[in-house]
Amino acid sequence: MSGPSNLFVNAYMYAVNKAAYKVMGKGGITISRLATDDLIEFLREKGVLSDRPSVEEIKRLFIEDLAIADQLEIEEKECDLSITLRELKISDFLKKVQEEKFEPVA
């Protein structure tokens, strides 16, 4: 699947998150929560995500379709679910967030 370059994705994520943080501070996290619902609906409309996705479908989504990471591990413990992404394709964005000490909203 071809699409925007890794550099573009990292740059865009950085710019949007930094701008939201400048405007709303930590309150920008509200936008992230609202955007998540729309993101999930968009992915469902595109046929990439079902209403009740399986573990394998979620792995395929993050690794192949969205190409966010090279590995995804899911661990279930009683009522808790832990998702670990490894070898992130957005690591440049995350490093800048840590360096500049602002909280990303997306």
C-alpha positions as CSV (number, residue, x, y, z in Angstrom):
1,M,0.0,0.0,0.0
2,S,1.5,3.3,-1.0
3,G,0.7,6.6,0.6
4,P,2.3,9.6,2.2
5,S,5.9,9.3,3.1
6,N,7.0,8.6,6.7
7,L,8.5,12.0,6.9
8,F,5.2,13.7,5.9
9,V,3.2,11.7,8.5
10,N,5.7,12.5,11.3
11,A,5.8,16.2,10.3
12,Y,2.0,16.5,10.0
13,M,1.4,14.7,13.4
14,Y,4.0,17.0,15.0
15,A,2.5,20.2,13.5
16,V,-1.2,19.4,14.3
17,N,-0.4,18.3,17.8
18,K,1.8,21.2,18.6
19,A,-0.8,23.7,17.2
20,A,-3.6,22.1,19.3
21,Y,-1.4,22.1,22.4
22,K,-0.6,25.8,21.8
23,V,-4.3,26.7,21.5
24,M,-5.8,24.4,24.1
25,G,-3.0,23.1,26.3
26,K,-3.8,19.8,28.0
27,G,-7.5,20.4,27.3
28,G,-6.8,19.5,23.7
29,I,-7.0,15.8,24.7
30,T,-10.8,16.3,24.4
31,I,-10.3,16.7,20.7
32,S,-8.4,13.5,20.5
33,R,-11.3,11.6,22.2
34,L,-13.8,13.1,19.8
35,A,-11.6,12.5,16.8
36,T,-11.2,8.8,17.7
37,D,-14.9,8.2,17.3
38,D,-14.8,9.8,13.8
39,L,-11.6,7.9,12.9
40,I,-13.2,4.6,13.8
41,E,-16.3,5.4,11.8
42,F,-14.2,6.5,8.8
43,L,-12.2,3.2,8.9
44,R,-15.5,1.2,9.1
45,E,-16.9,3.1,6.1
46,K,-13.8,2.3,4.2
47,G,-14.2,-1.4,5.0
48,V,-10.9,-1.6,6.9
49,L,-12.5,-2.1,10.4
50,S,-15.5,-4.2,11.3
51,D,-18.0,-3.3,14.1
52,R,-16.4,-6.0,16.4
53,P,-12.8,-6.4,15.2
54,S,-10.8,-9.5,16.1
55,V,-7.3,-9.4,17.5
56,E,-5.9,-10.3,14.1
57,E,-8.0,-7.6,12.4
58,I,-6.5,-5.0,14.8
59,K,-3.0,-6.2,14.2
60,R,-3.5,-6.0,10.4
61,L,-5.0,-2.5,10.8
62,F,-2.0,-1.1,12.7
63,I,0.8,-3.0,10.9
64,E,-0.4,-3.3,7.3
65,D,-3.3,-0.9,6.6
66,L,-2.2,2.1,8.7
67,A,1.5,1.1,8.8
68,I,2.0,2.7,12.2
69,A,4.3,0.0,13.6
70,D,6.1,-3.1,12.6
71,Q,4.9,-5.2,15.5
72,L,1.8,-5.2,17.8
73,E,1.4,-7.2,20.9
74,I,-2.0,-7.6,22.7
75,E,-2.1,-8.9,26.2
76,E,-5.4,-9.6,28.0
77,K,-5.6,-9.9,31.8
78,E,-9.0,-10.3,33.4
79,C,-10.7,-6.9,32.6
80,D,-7.6,-5.2,31.2
81,L,-6.3,-5.1,27.7
82,S,-2.7,-3.9,27.0
83,I,-1.6,-3.0,23.4
84,T,2.1,-2.5,22.8
85,L,3.3,-1.1,19.5
86,R,7.0,-1.8,18.6
87,E,9.2,-0.2,15.9
88,L,6.9,2.8,15.5
89,K,6.8,4.6,12.2
90,I,5.9,7.8,14.1
91,S,8.9,7.7,16.4
92,D,10.3,11.0,15.0
93,F,7.1,12.7,16.1
94,L,7.1,11.1,19.5
95,K,10.8,12.1,20.1
96,K,10.0,15.8,19.3
97,V,7.1,15.7,21.7
98,Q,9.4,14.4,24.4
99,E,12.1,16.9,23.6
100,E,9.7,19.9,23.6
101,K,7.8,18.5,26.6
102,F,4.3,19.0,25.3
103,E,1.4,16.5,25.5
104,P,0.1,15.3,22.2
105,V,-3.6,15.5,21.6
106,A,-3.8,12.9,18.9
